Amino acid sequence: MKEIRVGLIGFGTVGKGLAATLNTQKDRIRKRVGASVTLTRVADIGVKELPEQYRSVTLSHDAGDIFTDPDIDIVVELIGGIEPAKSFILTAIENGKHVVSANKALFASHGREIFAAAIKHNVEIGFEASVGGGIPVIKSLKEGLVANRIESIRGILNGTANYILTRMTDHGTPFAEVLKDAQAKGFAEADPTYDIEGIDTAHKLAILMSIAYGLHVSVDDITTEGISKIEPIDIDFAREFGYRIKLLAISHNHGDHVEARVHPTMVPEDHMLANINGAFNAIEFIGDTVGDILLYGQGAGMMPTGSAVAADVVDIGRNILSGAVNRVPALSCQPEFIGEPHITPLSELTCPYYFRVTALDKPGVLSKISGIFGQHNISIKSVIQKSRHADEPVHIVLQSHSASEADVVKAINEIDALDICTAPTMKIRILIDDED
């Protein structure tokens, strides 16, 4: 029976998940592929020896051993980061190897170069694990929804941020304390910047948009804001208004331009995305034919992500055996039809807003603030002002009707310049379903 041989670069968390999946599921995979899918070589500079169950696998400290091994069909890159991962992938491609990777930062920043190289050398690129961990989101978008014009993408794409916001919501714990707890439990990295500032989510959104719209979308095209400024008081006020705060990736397809943004969002409590909690991910697509689709599951972790990597390996293995390499284009569209993105300027966004103004408790303060909003065409829907101790600033919380981002920025700048304001105004956008 034919054998598909795999070389793995990086024996970290996800690498171990892939190895375990290929090992424990080998009989099932053989029956479904019609060939054995075998991990034959691992390259990792920090591993002295492999576990006993992988005694037949060759360990190397030089990734070059994998590129030059004529018996290896598929190279799996799981070291992350930009370099040397990018060079490793391009070298593998130049050596005629098919490539699988979970490297969202690399594909969101340099995907165009990598996909072009793969086309030139007629090899396949699998990157299912780059978005949504174990959720088959990329395969669903590339194949299951191929007959749809994707109208919108909305999702919770980072488990760390969602875990933090869930804990803050359920227990009223301050951000810094929840982050420390998340790091202790392994949900957050020692340097959590990419997770909490929305960068990881933006990487994933760039990949999804590229497939959904047939455009070369880069992470640099996406407006990105994180959750580090969210306070328990904002979560409490959101609850009073009937919302939960989530870090959302949002894109809408307007035909000649597309929205691309990541930011904290107030989501109505009865919306599906408001009820995705803990470290879970969820991605919602709206297609013009299929309607509303929600994919939900574990967005990270050794075995869920290892499962997604293994799925790419199996797909490519099947294509090798059937002589159908690149049957499904990497970005779903044929390369000649992939265009350049025209991103909607954030200043043109129109949606409702939540504002928390911190000001001295003096007569006329509310009317002055409301007047500034009115001068900038921002209509106020509701107001909450709670008394505090004497001589302390008060929080004036307002919910607006739909307003333009440009007007909101001007109004906030004017309000924050007032002598009565003691802290920058908090602004959170509110999700509405009819914005689709």
N, C-alpha and C positions, 0 to 999 in steps of 0.2 A: 504493500500500500504506500502511496505517495506520502511524503512528510514535508510539512511546512516548518522551516527552522527559523527561530526567533532569537535575535540578539538584543539584550537589554542594557541600556546605559543608565545607571542609577538604581541602587538597591535600597532606597529609602522606604518611606511609608507606602507610597503607591506602587513602587517597584515590587515590594514584598506582597502587596495585594494582587498584582498581576501574576507573580510567580505562584502564589497559592491557588489562584483561580485556575490557571493552566494545569496545575498539578492535581487538584481535587476534582476538577471537572473534565479530565482528559478523555475519559470514555464517552461522556456525553458529547463533547466537542468533536471527537473522532466520528461518531455516528452522524452528526449533523453536517460536518464538512466533507466527509468522505476521505479524510486523510488525518494523520496524526499532526497535531500542532505542538511543537516541542521547543521549550526554552533550552537552547544549547550553549549560550555564552552570556555571561554577565560582566560588565565593566563598571568598577566603582573603586575610586582611589582610597576610600576609607574602610573598606571591608576586608578583613584578613582571611576569613573563610566563610563559605556558605553553610546554611543548616544542613543537617544530615540528609533530609529528604531530597536535596538537590545535588547529591554526590556525583551525578552524571553530568552536571553542568560545569563548564570550564569558567573559572574566575580569572579575570584580567584586571590590571590596573591601568590599562591603556585602551581608550575607546577606539583607537586605530585598528586594534585587533579585530574589532567587529566589522568595521568598514571594509577591510581587506579579506575577510573570510569569505571565500567563494560559495560556501554552503549556506550562508545565511540569506534568507529571503526577505525578512522584515526586521527593520531596526526600530526599537522602541526607545524614545528619549524621555526620561523621567527625572532629569536633574533640575529642571526649572530655570527661570531667569533668562536673560538675553544671551549672554556669552558665558561659557563656550557653547551653549545649546544650539544657537543659530549656526555656528560653524560646523558642529557635529552633524546637524540635520542636512545642511547643504552638501557636506562631504559624502554622507550616506547616499543622497540623491545622485550625486555625480558618479558614484560607484554602482549605480543601478539598483539600489536597495529601496524597497517600499518603506515608508516611515509612519509610525504612530507616535503621537505625543499628546500630553495633557497640558501643554504650555500656553495658557491663554494670553499671558503678557507678550510672548513672542509672536503669536498669530495676530494679536490685535495691533501690534506695532510694525511687524515685518512680514505679515502674511502674503502680501502681494509678491514679494521677491521669492518666497518659498514656494508658493503655488506655481509661479512662472517656471521655476527650476524643475518642478515635478512634471509639468507639461512637456518641457523641453526633453527630459530624459524618460518620458513615458512611464513614470512610476506613480503610485498612489500615496496620498497623505490622509491619514485618519486622525481626527482630533475630537472625537465624541466627548472624551473626558475633560475637555477644556471648559465646558459649560455644564453646570448642573450635576456634577459628580456622577452618580449612578442613574440619573434620569436620562432616558434616551431622547433628549431634546433636539440634538442636531440631526439625527436620523429622521425624526418625525418631521422636522422642517424641510430637510432636503428631499425626502421621499413621500412621506404620508400626506404632506400638505402641498405637494408639487403643483397641483392643479388650481391652487388658490392665489389670488392677489392678497398678500398679507396687509391688512389694514392697520394693525397695531401690534406692538409687543409691550407687555408690561410684566414685570417680574421681581421677585425677591431672589436675588442671585448670590447673596453672600450670607452663609450661615452664622458667621461670627457676629456681624452687625444685627442680624435678626435675633440671635440669642440674647444679645445685650439689650435690645429694645424690649424683648419679651419680659426679661427679668425686671427691667425698669417699670414696665407697665403692671406686671402682676404683683410686685413687691414694693414699688416706690423707692427702689435703691438708686442712689446717685450713679451717674455714668462711670466715674473713675473706680468706684468700688466694684461695680459689675464687671468692668474690664479686667480688673485684677483677678477676680474669681474665674473669669473665662480663660485667662492665661494659665491659672493653676490647674484647670480641668482639661487643658489642651485644646480648647475651642478657639483660642486666639494665640497668635504668634508673639514672641518676645517683643518684636517690633510690629505692632498691629496697624501701622499707617495705611497700608493698601486696603485693609478690610474696613476700618472705621471711617476713612475719608472717601470711600466710594470708588477708589481706583480699581480694585479687583472687579467690582460690579461693572465699571465702564469697559474694562477689557472684554468681559463676557458679552455685553451689549453690542460692542463693535463687531464681534464675530457673528452674533445672531442677525444683526442688520445686514451684514454683507451677504449672508445666505438668503434672508427673507426678501431683500429688495434687488439683489443682483448688482450690488454697488461695492466699490472698494472703500469700505468705511474703516477708518483708523481710530484708535483711542483718542487721538488729538482732536477729533471732530466732536467729541462728546463733552458737554458741560457737566461738571462733576462737583457735587457737594457731599460732605460726609455728615456723620451723626454726633460728632464730638461736642457740639454746642447744645444738644438737646438736654433739657433738664427735667427732673420729675414734675415740676410745676406745669411744663408744657404738656406732658402726658396726661396730667390730671385735668387740665382745661380741655384737651382734646376729647377726653371721655365725657365731659359735661356737654360738649357739642355733638357727641355721638360718633366720634372717630377714634381710630387707633393709628399711631405713628409707625410707618414702615419706611425703610430705605428701599426705594423703587428705582428700577431701570424702566424708562418710558421712551417709546418711540411711536410716532404716528406717521402714516404714509399719506402725504397730501398730493401725491402724483408727481408734481414738478419739484417738490422739496420734501424733506423728511425731518421730523424732530428727533433729537438725540440728547437725552438728559438723564442724569442720575442725581437724586436728591431725596432728603426726608420728605415724606408725603403723608398728609392726613387722609386715611382711607375710611370710608363709611363702615361702621361696625358690621353691617350685614353683607358686605362685599366679601367674596371668596378670599381675596388676598389679605384681608384684615385678620383672617383666622388661621394663617400660616404662622406657626409659633416655633420657638426653640431654634435649633440649628438647621431646620428644614428649609428647602428652597421650593419655589413654585414659579412657573413661567406660563403666562397667558398669551395666547395668540388669538387674533380675530381674523378670520379669512372671509373673503367675499362669498365663497361657496359653502364652506363648512360651518361658519359662524364662530362661536366662542369655544376655545379649547384650553383646558388647564392641565398642565403636567406638574406633578408634585412628588417629592421624595427627598432622600438624603443627598445633599449637594456636595458632600465631601466625605473623607474617611477612607481608610485603607481598602476595605472590601468593596464598597459601592463604586469608588473610582477605579479600582482594579477591574471590576466587572465591565465598566465602560471601555477601558483600554482593551480588554480581551475581546469585546464585541467588534472593535475595529480590526483587530488581528484576524478574527474569524472572517469578517467581510472580505478583507484583502486576500486571505487564503483561498476563499471560495472563488474569487475573481481570477487568481493565478491559475487555479486548477481548470477553470472553464475557458481560459484564454480571453477573459473579458475585462482586462485591466482598464480602469477609468470608465467603466460602464456608467457610473454615476459621477458627474463632475464634482470636484471638491467643494465648490460653492453652489452646487445645484444647477446654476446656469452654465451654458457653454461659454468658455473663456472670452470669445469674441463679442459676447453680448453683455459683459459686465461693464458698467459705466462708472462715472465719477459722481460722488454724492453732492447734493446741494442741500446743506443743512439749514433748517429754519433758525434764524437768529433768536436767541432766548428772549431778546427784547420784544419780540412779536408774540410771545406766549400770552394767552388769555385764559385765566382760570380764577376760581375763588381763592382767597388767602386767609390765613390766620396770622394775626399780629399780636405780639405782647410788648407793650410799651411800659418801660419802668420810669416813673416820674415822681416828682415831689407831690405830696398830697396838699394841693392848694386849690382854692376856688377858681373855676374857669379853665382848669387844665384839660378836662375832657372835651369841652367845647372847642378849645384851641386845636387839639389834636384832630378831632373830627372835622374841623374846618379845613385843615391842611389836606386831609384825605379827599374832602369834597372838591377842593380846588384842583386836584389832580384826577378828577373823574372816577374816584373810587367810592362806590356806594356801600355803606355799612349795613350789614344784615342783622347783626346782634352784638351786644357789648356786655362784658362781665367786668365789674370792678369790685374787688374784695378789700375790705378795710384791713389795715395792719396796725402794729403798735404805733403810738404817737411818735411823730418826728421821723418815721421811716418812710422811704419811698413806697409807692403802691404800684401794683401791676394792673394796667388797663389792657384788657384782652378784647380784641375785636375780630369778628368774622365778616369778610366782605362778600359781596356778590362778585361775579366775574369781572376782572380788571386786567389791564395789560401790564406785563412785567416792567416795561419802560416807565409807566406812570407810577408803579409801586416803588421802584428804585428812587425816583425823584422825590416822592412823598416821604419815604423813610429818611433820606438824606436831610430833608428839611426838618423833620421831627427830631432827629438825633442831634441837630445843631441847636435846639432850644435849650435855654439855661435850666429849664425845669426837668429835663431828661437826664437820668443818672447812669444809664447803661444803654448799650446799643439795642435797638429794637429787634426782637426775634421775629423772623418771617418764615412761615411754612406754607407751601402750596397744598391745595386741597384737591383730591381726585374726584372728578365727576364722570359718570359713565357716558353722558352725552357729548363729551369732548371727542369721542371717536368720530 
